[in-house]
Amino acid sequence: MQNYQQPLLDKHGALRFKEIVSEEGLPCADPDGAVVVIGPYEEKAEAVEVLKQIRVNHSIFGELSYKD
């Protein structure tokens, strides 16, 4: 399973990012400190597309993490 993770500067930023993600209709866990987790996704390709979507639509960058 793949998750898209976005480290942020503070809790306010994490909450704002979660709001953006929710507006996009993406699954999102509550922020864990300065990290927001979107997913999980069964396929890597799905997670990669979400990463691109967030980057293009909101200029927000993150990384993928994997749980095999």
HELIX and SHEET records of a PDB file:
HELIX    1   1 LYS A   11  GLU A   23  1                                  13    
HELIX    2   2 LYS A   44  HIS A   58  1                                  15    
SHEET    1   A 3 VAL A  35  TYR A  41  0                                        
SHEET    2   A 3 GLN A   2  PRO A   7 -1                                        
SHEET    3   A 3 GLU A  63  TYR A  66 -1                                        
END                                                                             
